[in-house]
Amino acid sequence: MTVSFEEMRLEHLSQVEEIEVVSFPTPWSHKAFAYEITQNSFAHYIVAVAGGEVIGYGGMWFILDEAHITNVAVRRDWRMKGVGRALMLEILRRAILMGINSMTLEVRPSNTAARNLYTSLGFIEKGRRKRYYTDTNEDAIIMWKEGLL
């Protein structure tokens, strides 16, 4: 089945929320996503769609010539099928088109699948934010990919 990418819209949010609540211990609310896509001028969010259904999503904030990835998630039944990689490549592509030269993100040390994906895409561990995740007090690994342009 073909996967396509679209700008996230309000009509996608019910499906985005379904993915969000099973993907993260502290999921974002409908209101948080709605704010991001309608009010936050720094934000850029996309969805991955297959067969008319949202199967993944990702978002980032553009700040000067840097992008900060806020979240990336894939529906459980679509994981390990390349959707996360495709989402990240699309996020990178869109960032480059906007003149972004470097990209950063935080990831839980326990999320080895995401860490492996980010490393395979050229992200490098540059530091830690101690007790960043308030739900578990887990640190965040800060990763960067520079020289996009």
C-alpha positions, 0 to 999 in steps of 0.5 A: 500500500502506498504511503503519502504525506499531508499537512496535519489538519483538524480533521486528522486529530481524532486519528492522531490522538488514537496513535498518540495515546498508545505511543506515549506515557504522557500523550498530548491532548486534542487541544495541544495538537489543535493549537500547534496546527492552527496557532503556533507559527513556528510549528509544522506538522504532517501525517502519513496516510495509507488507504485514507487513514492516518498511520503516523505523524510528526511535527517540528518547530522552525526556529531561525535555521534550526528545526526542533522535532517535537514528536513522531509516532506510527500506528502500532500495526504499521510499525517496523514497516518503514513508516517511521523512516519515511516520516523522518525523511519527509520531515528532513526534506520539508525542513531543507526546503524551508532553509533549515540547516540543523535539526534536534530532538530529544529521545528517551534512553529506553526508546532504542528503536527510535534511537537506532532510527535517528542514528541511522539517519545521521543524528548524533548524541550531543548531551542529556537533559536530566529528568526531562520526562516528568512521567518517569523522571527519565533523562532525555538524550539530545540528538542533532543532525547538522549540515542539512543544506 
